[in-house]
Amino acid sequence: MTVTRYDPFRDLRNLQEEVNRLFTGNVGRTYDDEGIARGSWNPSVDIYENKDQLVLEAELPGMSREAFDLTIENNVITLRGERRFEKKEDTENYHRVERAYGGFTRSFTLPNTVTGEGANADYRIGVLRVTLPKREDTKARRIEIKGDGETAKTIDTKATAAKG
């Protein structure tokens, strides 16, 4: 018969280890024999708009243009790819590898104000920049208002529609 010593803090230590793994970014990653992180990673993305277009910028450092794809389907833009670890020589001995490698997928639902027609994508210095033009019918335009004995007045239709 084996006697096991009761440890009242065992469950608490296990919980702490799980929380630490969550906050160190190691969730969803696996490590190969050399300790190199593989698995899911997400490139950072900024999305902003100006008066004529919606712009998406994604950081893809160290990746070649052939390593990722960009598609638009059903008003969803999807960026897919894989960053692979390439050991330069057999004689190199890495002491620390912190960058994650592996496949990724980022998808974003586009607003109805933009169209995939006429979209442009440019990849330079590790940053992918996608511009999507706004639909002509959703752009703000001015309408002249005429009245009895008054001077003509213009209003912004987009601002009026939003208020009323």
Disulfide bonds with the S-S distance in Angstrom:
none
